[in-house]
């Protein structure tokens, strides 16, 4: 009988002890600031230059600055245009401002403005 009491007492002490995990949350952003929504003023546009327009595929090749919202450094890359109207308004060599977002796994131009 003593063995059961000792085992039960030991189990109770373990179960009652708080579970502390050292540094499980280290490096996590714990700020209460909401992320920028697609329509907020914080949804910044990035400067870019149109290098190629392919209306058949709906792709636009841009030489762009860093895309902070998707964690992409400055580079030249082709992106899918959200709609055909974007492609109709631009030409190779145009300076533009863009918002790129990951849409279902595809980097997509969701907003495009000609730079002034």
C-alpha positions in Angstrom: 0.0 0.0 0.0 2.9 2.4 0.7 4.2 2.0 -2.8 0.9 3.3 -4.3 0.8 6.3 -2.0 4.4 7.2 -2.8 3.8 6.8 -6.5 0.6 8.8 -6.4 2.2 11.5 -4.3 5.1 11.7 -6.7 2.7 11.9 -9.7 0.7 14.7 -8.1 3.8 16.7 -7.5 4.8 16.5 -11.1 1.4 17.2 -12.4 1.0 20.2 -10.1 4.3 21.8 -11.1 4.0 24.5 -13.6 5.3 23.8 -17.1 8.0 26.3 -17.9 9.7 26.1 -21.3 12.8 28.2 -21.5 12.9 30.7 -24.3 10.0 29.2 -26.3 8.8 32.7 -27.1 12.2 34.3 -27.6 12.4 36.4 -30.7 8.6 36.6 -31.2 7.1 39.9 -31.9 4.7 40.5 -29.0 3.7 44.0 -29.9 0.0 44.7 -29.9 0.2 46.8 -33.1 -2.1 45.4 -35.8 -0.6 44.4 -39.1 -1.1 46.7 -42.0 -4.3 45.8 -43.9 -4.4 45.9 -47.7 -6.3 49.1 -47.6 -4.5 50.9 -44.8 -2.1 53.8 -45.4 0.7 51.6 -44.1 0.3 49.2 -47.0 3.2 51.0 -48.7 3.8 50.9 -52.4 7.3 50.1 -53.7 9.1 51.9 -56.5 9.8 49.8 -59.5 10.6 49.9 -63.2 8.8 47.9 -65.8 11.2 45.7 -67.7 8.8 43.5 -69.7 5.1 43.2 -70.2 3.6 39.9 -71.4 -0.2 40.4 -71.9 -0.6 36.7 -73.1 0.5 35.3 -69.7 -0.6 38.3 -67.6 3.0 38.7 -66.3 5.0 41.8 -65.7 8.7 41.8 -65.1 9.7 44.5 -62.6 13.0 45.8 -61.3 11.8 46.6 -57.8 13.0 47.8 -54.4 12.7 45.7 -51.3 9.2 44.3 -50.7 9.0 44.5 -47.0 5.5 42.9 -46.6 6.6 39.7 -48.4 10.2 39.7 -47.2 11.8 40.1 -50.6 15.0 42.1 -51.3 15.4 44.4 -54.3 15.7 42.4 -57.5 14.3 41.9 -61.0 11.4 39.4 -61.2 8.2 38.6 -63.1 4.9 38.9 -61.2 1.4 38.0 -62.1 -0.9 41.0 -62.6 -4.1 40.9 -60.5 -6.1 42.0 -63.6 -5.6 42.8 -67.3 -6.3 46.5 -66.8 -3.0 46.8 -65.0 -1.1 45.4 -68.0 -2.9 47.7 -70.5 -1.7 50.9 -68.7 2.0 50.1 -68.6 4.9 49.8 -71.0 8.6 48.7 -70.9 10.6 51.4 -69.2 7.7 53.0 -67.2 8.4 54.0 -63.6 5.6 52.6 -61.3 4.7 52.1 -57.7 3.4 48.6 -56.8 2.1 46.6 -54.0 3.0 42.9 -54.3 1.3 40.2 -52.2 1.3 36.5 -52.0 -2.1 35.4 -53.4 -2.6 31.7 -53.1 1.1 31.0 -53.4 1.7 33.4 -56.4 3.5 36.7 -56.0 0.9 39.1 -57.5 0.8 42.8 -58.3 -2.4 43.8 -56.4 -1.9 47.5 -56.8 -0.1 49.5 -59.5 0.2 53.2 -60.1 2.3 55.0 -62.6 4.9 57.1 -60.8 4.7 60.8 -61.4 
